[in-house]
Amino acid sequence: MSGARETAKPFGPSCLYPDEAEIARLILGSKRAKAWSGLAIVLERSGLPKIDVMMGGRCWPAVRAFFDRWNHVEPDGGGRSDRRPLR
């Protein structure tokens, strides 16, 4: 018997410092990933972690934490309120 648990992919990158293409797919999905480069520039002004030059990517836990804060997601699974505007 094959269930959804066996076929579902876990949400997350392949490494701690994924490249921009992988982050784009994780955040926006494959159909909208092309928009990531422009969005990332704007989101960095609001606190999105920058690309770590030594590691060659953005630290995924910090990226995830940024979007959790952006969407007002509480660590305990709390609700979501209105997003804050871009600066």
Backbone as JSON Lines, residues from 0, in Angstrom:
{"i":0,"aa":"M","n":[0.84,-1.18,0.0],"ca":[0.0,0.0,0.0],"c":[0.88,1.25,0.0]}
{"i":1,"aa":"S","n":[0.67,2.15,-0.91],"ca":[1.48,3.36,-1.03],"c":[0.66,4.56,-0.57]}
{"i":2,"aa":"G","n":[1.15,5.27,0.46],"ca":[0.42,6.41,0.99],"c":[1.1,7.71,0.66]}
{"i":3,"aa":"A","n":[0.45,8.81,0.99],"ca":[0.99,10.14,0.73],"c":[2.28,10.39,1.5]}
{"i":4,"aa":"R","n":[2.41,9.79,2.65],"ca":[3.63,9.99,3.45],"c":[4.85,9.44,2.74]}
{"i":5,"aa":"E","n":[4.69,8.37,2.01],"ca":[5.82,7.77,1.32],"c":[6.24,8.56,0.08]}
{"i":6,"aa":"T","n":[5.32,9.27,-0.55],"ca":[5.63,9.97,-1.78],"c":[5.86,11.47,-1.6]}
{"i":7,"aa":"A","n":[5.41,12.03,-0.48],"ca":[5.54,13.47,-0.27],"c":[7.0,13.82,0.03]}
{"i":8,"aa":"K","n":[7.46,14.9,-0.59],"ca":[8.81,15.4,-0.33],"c":[8.77,16.31,0.89]}
{"i":9,"aa":"P","n":[9.78,16.23,1.76],"ca":[9.81,17.14,2.9],"c":[10.11,18.57,2.42]}
{"i":10,"aa":"F","n":[9.55,19.54,3.13],"ca":[9.8,20.93,2.77],"c":[11.15,21.34,3.34]}
{"i":11,"aa":"G","n":[12.02,21.75,2.5],"ca":[13.32,22.23,2.95],"c":[14.36,22.07,1.86]}
{"i":12,"aa":"P","n":[15.47,22.76,2.03],"ca":[16.53,22.72,1.03],"c":[17.39,21.48,1.15]}
{"i":13,"aa":"S","n":[18.26,21.32,0.2],"ca":[19.17,20.17,0.18],"c":[20.4,20.39,1.07]}
{"i":14,"aa":"C","n":[20.62,21.64,1.52],"ca":[21.78,21.94,2.35],"c":[21.49,23.18,3.19]}
{"i":15,"aa":"L","n":[22.41,23.56,4.06],"ca":[22.23,24.7,4.96],"c":[22.27,26.04,4.22]}
{"i":16,"aa":"Y","n":[23.1,26.12,3.16],"ca":[23.24,27.35,2.38],"c":[22.87,27.07,0.93]}
{"i":17,"aa":"P","n":[21.58,26.94,0.62],"ca":[21.18,26.65,-0.75],"c":[21.44,27.84,-1.67]}
{"i":18,"aa":"D","n":[21.56,27.54,-2.96],"ca":[21.76,28.63,-3.92],"c":[20.42,29.34,-4.17]}
{"i":19,"aa":"E","n":[20.5,30.44,-4.88],"ca":[19.32,31.26,-5.12],"c":[18.23,30.52,-5.89]}
{"i":20,"aa":"A","n":[18.62,29.67,-6.82],"ca":[17.63,28.93,-7.61],"c":[16.82,28.01,-6.71]}
{"i":21,"aa":"E","n":[17.47,27.34,-5.78],"ca":[16.75,26.44,-4.88],"c":[15.85,27.22,-3.92]}
{"i":22,"aa":"I","n":[16.36,28.32,-3.39],"ca":[15.54,29.15,-2.51],"c":[14.32,29.68,-3.27]}
{"i":23,"aa":"A","n":[14.53,30.11,-4.49],"ca":[13.42,30.62,-5.3],"c":[12.33,29.57,-5.45]}
{"i":24,"aa":"R","n":[12.72,28.33,-5.74],"ca":[11.72,27.25,-5.88],"c":[11.03,26.95,-4.56]}
{"i":25,"aa":"L","n":[11.78,26.97,-3.46],"ca":[11.18,26.69,-2.16],"c":[10.2,27.77,-1.73]}
{"i":26,"aa":"I","n":[10.54,29.02,-1.98],"ca":[9.7,30.13,-1.54],"c":[8.54,30.39,-2.49]}
{"i":27,"aa":"L","n":[8.82,30.42,-3.78],"ca":[7.8,30.82,-4.76],"c":[7.21,29.68,-5.58]}
{"i":28,"aa":"G","n":[7.87,28.55,-5.59],"ca":[7.42,27.46,-6.45],"c":[8.09,27.58,-7.82]}
{"i":29,"aa":"S","n":[8.09,26.49,-8.55],"ca":[8.83,26.46,-9.82],"c":[8.25,27.4,-10.88]}
{"i":30,"aa":"K","n":[6.96,27.64,-10.86],"ca":[6.36,28.5,-11.89],"c":[6.68,29.98,-11.69]}
{"i":31,"aa":"R","n":[6.89,30.41,-10.46],"ca":[7.16,31.83,-10.19],"c":[8.6,32.1,-9.76]}
{"i":32,"aa":"A","n":[9.46,31.11,-9.8],"ca":[10.83,31.24,-9.3],"c":[11.62,32.35,-10.0]}
{"i":33,"aa":"K","n":[11.28,32.64,-11.25],"ca":[12.01,33.69,-11.98],"c":[11.89,35.05,-11.32]}
{"i":34,"aa":"A","n":[10.84,35.27,-10.55],"ca":[10.63,36.56,-9.9],"c":[11.5,36.76,-8.66]}
{"i":35,"aa":"W","n":[12.16,35.7,-8.2],"ca":[12.9,35.76,-6.94],"c":[14.0,36.82,-6.92]}
{"i":36,"aa":"S","n":[14.78,36.95,-7.98],"ca":[15.92,37.87,-7.94],"c":[15.47,39.3,-7.64]}
{"i":37,"aa":"G","n":[14.41,39.75,-8.25],"ca":[13.9,41.09,-7.98],"c":[13.29,41.2,-6.59]}
{"i":38,"aa":"L","n":[12.54,40.18,-6.18],"ca":[11.94,40.21,-4.85],"c":[12.99,40.18,-3.76]}
{"i":39,"aa":"A","n":[14.03,39.39,-3.94],"ca":[15.07,39.26,-2.92],"c":[15.74,40.6,-2.64]}
{"i":40,"aa":"I","n":[15.97,41.38,-3.67],"ca":[16.58,42.7,-3.49],"c":[15.71,43.57,-2.6]}
{"i":41,"aa":"V","n":[14.42,43.57,-2.87],"ca":[13.48,44.38,-2.08],"c":[13.36,43.83,-0.66]}
{"i":42,"aa":"L","n":[13.26,42.51,-0.53],"ca":[13.09,41.9,0.79],"c":[14.33,42.06,1.68]}
{"i":43,"aa":"E","n":[15.51,42.16,1.08],"ca":[16.73,42.39,1.87],"c":[16.62,43.7,2.65]}
{"i":44,"aa":"R","n":[15.94,44.68,2.1],"ca":[15.75,45.96,2.79],"c":[14.9,45.79,4.05]}
{"i":45,"aa":"S","n":[14.09,44.74,4.08],"ca":[13.23,44.47,5.24],"c":[13.8,43.37,6.14]}
{"i":46,"aa":"G","n":[15.02,42.91,5.86],"ca":[15.65,41.97,6.76],"c":[15.94,40.59,6.22]}
{"i":47,"aa":"L","n":[15.6,40.29,4.97],"ca":[15.96,39.0,4.4],"c":[17.47,38.85,4.47]}
{"i":48,"aa":"P","n":[17.96,37.73,4.99],"ca":[19.42,37.55,5.07],"c":[20.07,37.65,3.69]}
{"i":49,"aa":"K","n":[21.21,38.3,3.66],"ca":[21.96,38.44,2.41],"c":[22.71,37.16,2.11]}
{"i":50,"aa":"I","n":[23.17,37.04,0.89],"ca":[23.98,35.89,0.49],"c":[25.31,35.96,1.23]}
{"i":51,"aa":"D","n":[25.67,34.88,1.89],"ca":[26.95,34.77,2.58],"c":[28.01,34.49,1.52]}
{"i":52,"aa":"V","n":[28.93,35.41,1.34],"ca":[29.93,35.3,0.29],"c":[30.79,34.05,0.45]}
{"i":53,"aa":"M","n":[31.18,33.75,1.67],"ca":[32.03,32.59,1.9],"c":[31.29,31.28,1.6]}
{"i":54,"aa":"M","n":[30.02,31.21,1.99],"ca":[29.26,29.97,1.82],"c":[28.56,29.89,0.46]}
{"i":55,"aa":"G","n":[28.39,31.02,-0.2],"ca":[27.78,31.02,-1.52],"c":[26.28,30.9,-1.56]}
{"i":56,"aa":"G","n":[25.62,31.19,-0.45],"ca":[24.16,31.13,-0.41],"c":[23.64,31.8,0.83]}
{"i":57,"aa":"R","n":[22.34,31.81,0.96],"ca":[21.69,32.37,2.15],"c":[21.49,31.25,3.17]}
{"i":58,"aa":"C","n":[21.69,31.55,4.42],"ca":[21.5,30.56,5.48],"c":[20.01,30.23,5.57]}
{"i":59,"aa":"W","n":[19.65,29.0,5.26],"ca":[18.24,28.62,5.18],"c":[17.48,28.83,6.5]}
{"i":60,"aa":"P","n":[17.99,28.45,7.68],"ca":[17.21,28.71,8.89],"c":[16.91,30.2,9.09]}
{"i":61,"aa":"A","n":[17.83,31.07,8.7],"ca":[17.6,32.51,8.82],"c":[16.56,32.99,7.8]}
{"i":62,"aa":"V","n":[16.59,32.42,6.6],"ca":[15.59,32.75,5.58],"c":[14.21,32.31,6.07]}
{"i":63,"aa":"R","n":[14.13,31.1,6.57],"ca":[12.86,30.57,7.07],"c":[12.34,31.43,8.22]}
{"i":64,"aa":"A","n":[13.23,31.82,9.14],"ca":[12.84,32.67,10.27],"c":[12.34,34.03,9.78]}
{"i":65,"aa":"F","n":[13.0,34.58,8.75],"ca":[12.55,35.85,8.19],"c":[11.11,35.75,7.69]}
{"i":66,"aa":"F","n":[10.81,34.7,6.92],"ca":[9.45,34.56,6.39],"c":[8.44,34.21,7.47]}
{"i":67,"aa":"D","n":[8.87,33.49,8.5],"ca":[7.95,33.25,9.63],"c":[7.58,34.57,10.31]}
{"i":68,"aa":"R","n":[8.58,35.43,10.52],"ca":[8.29,36.76,11.1],"c":[7.43,37.58,10.15]}
{"i":69,"aa":"W","n":[7.77,37.56,8.87],"ca":[7.05,38.33,7.85],"c":[5.57,37.99,7.84]}
{"i":70,"aa":"N","n":[5.29,36.71,8.02],"ca":[3.9,36.25,7.99],"c":[3.3,36.09,9.37]}
{"i":71,"aa":"H","n":[4.01,36.59,10.38],"ca":[3.53,36.56,11.76],"c":[3.19,35.13,12.2]}
{"i":72,"aa":"V","n":[4.07,34.21,11.86],"ca":[3.9,32.83,12.28],"c":[4.62,32.65,13.6]}
{"i":73,"aa":"E","n":[3.9,32.22,14.59],"ca":[4.46,32.0,15.92],"c":[5.1,30.61,15.98]}
{"i":74,"aa":"P","n":[6.16,30.45,16.77],"ca":[6.78,29.12,16.91],"c":[5.81,28.06,17.4]}
{"i":75,"aa":"D","n":[4.78,28.46,18.16],"ca":[3.81,27.5,18.67],"c":[2.66,27.25,17.7]}
{"i":76,"aa":"G","n":[2.79,27.76,16.46],"ca":[1.74,27.56,15.46],"c":[0.64,28.59,15.54]}
{"i":77,"aa":"G","n":[0.94,29.74,16.13],"ca":[-0.06,30.79,16.28],"c":[-0.56,31.31,14.95]}
{"i":78,"aa":"G","n":[-1.53,32.14,15.01],"ca":[-2.19,32.65,13.81],"c":[-1.39,33.67,13.05]}
{"i":79,"aa":"R","n":[-1.97,34.13,11.98],"ca":[-1.34,35.07,11.07],"c":[-2.18,36.34,11.04]}
{"i":80,"aa":"S","n":[-1.53,37.47,11.08],"ca":[-2.25,38.72,10.94],"c":[-1.76,39.42,9.67]}
{"i":81,"aa":"D","n":[-2.17,40.65,9.49],"ca":[-1.77,41.38,8.28],"c":[-0.28,41.51,8.18]}
{"i":82,"aa":"R","n":[0.23,41.41,6.97],"ca":[1.66,41.59,6.74],"c":[2.05,43.03,6.92]}
{"i":83,"aa":"R","n":[3.28,43.22,7.34],"ca":[3.76,44.58,7.45],"c":[4.15,45.06,6.06]}
{"i":84,"aa":"P","n":[4.01,46.36,5.8],"ca":[4.35,46.87,4.46],"c":[5.86,46.88,4.21]}
{"i":85,"aa":"L","n":[6.21,46.84,2.95],"ca":[7.62,46.96,2.56],"c":[8.12,48.35,2.89]}
{"i":86,"aa":"R","n":[9.38,48.43,3.25],"ca":[9.96,49.75,3.54],"c":[10.53,50.35,2.3]}
